[in-house]
């Protein structure tokens, strides 16, 4: 069923977005620590 595949793809995409959010938050914290 094509419907199930797109649901799985959506979940994978959401996981990637969550990962990126975490990395962005880390970068923002690092930048704040390095501000001159």
Secondary structure as UniProt FT lines:
FT   HELIX           2..34
//
